[in-house]
Amino acid sequence: MPNPSTLLPLELVDKCIGSRIHIIMKNDKEIVGTLLGFDDFVNMVLEDVTEYENTAEGRRVTKLDQILLSGNNITMLVPGGEMPDAS
């Protein structure tokens, strides 16, 4: 019998629906947004999104209303994570 405290990856993502999530991508981009839904490949629909990208000129911040994010490029998910503003 499985341990009742065991949490599978997709169960964790499911618990994050409707809340803020911080996503670190393979291409050195980071995305913070509200998770609306996802599929078995962890492709995600997010709203109220802020994308952070480190460039040669410095940090670029892009605001987006809603995105479909490919799960293939995700390195790490941080539930409830917010990106601190650089000073």
C-alpha positions in Angstrom: 0.0 0.0 0.0 1.4 3.4 -0.9 2.4 5.9 1.8 -0.6 8.3 2.2 1.8 11.2 2.6 3.3 10.5 -0.9 2.6 13.3 -3.4 3.1 12.6 -7.1 4.4 15.4 -9.4 1.1 16.0 -11.3 -0.8 16.0 -7.9 1.5 18.8 -6.7 0.9 20.8 -9.9 -2.9 20.2 -9.6 -2.8 21.7 -6.1 -1.3 24.8 -7.6 -4.2 25.6 -9.9 -5.6 29.0 -9.1 -2.4 30.1 -7.3 0.9 31.8 -8.2 3.7 29.7 -9.4 7.3 30.5 -10.2 8.8 28.6 -13.2 12.4 28.3 -14.2 13.0 27.5 -17.8 15.8 25.7 -19.6 16.7 28.9 -21.6 17.4 31.0 -18.5 14.0 32.6 -18.5 11.9 32.7 -15.3 8.1 33.0 -15.4 5.8 33.9 -12.6 2.0 33.6 -13.1 -1.3 32.2 -11.9 -1.8 28.6 -13.0 -5.1 28.1 -14.8 -4.6 24.5 -16.0 -2.2 21.9 -17.3 -2.1 18.6 -19.2 -0.2 15.3 -18.7 2.9 16.9 -20.4 2.8 19.8 -18.0 2.0 22.2 -20.7 0.4 25.0 -18.7 -2.0 27.9 -19.2 -1.0 30.9 -17.0 -2.5 34.3 -16.5 -1.2 37.6 -15.1 2.3 36.6 -16.2 5.7 38.2 -15.7 8.6 36.9 -17.7 12.1 37.6 -16.5 15.1 37.2 -18.9 18.7 37.9 -18.3 20.3 39.6 -21.3 23.7 41.2 -22.1 22.0 44.6 -21.5 20.6 43.5 -18.1 17.4 42.0 -16.9 14.4 42.3 -19.2 10.9 42.1 -17.7 7.8 41.4 -19.9 4.2 41.4 -18.7 1.7 39.1 -20.4 -2.0 38.7 -19.8 -2.1 34.9 -20.6 0.2 32.3 -22.1 0.4 28.7 -23.0 3.7 27.4 -21.7 5.3 24.2 -23.2 6.2 21.8 -20.4 9.1 20.5 -22.5 11.2 23.6 -21.5 10.5 23.6 -17.8 13.4 22.9 -15.4 11.8 23.7 -12.0 8.4 24.7 -10.6 8.2 26.6 -7.3 4.6 26.8 -5.9 3.7 30.2 -4.6 7.0 31.6 -5.7 7.4 35.3 -6.4 10.4 36.8 -8.2 11.9 39.6 -6.1 12.4 42.9 -7.9 16.0 43.8 -8.6 17.0 47.1 -7.1 
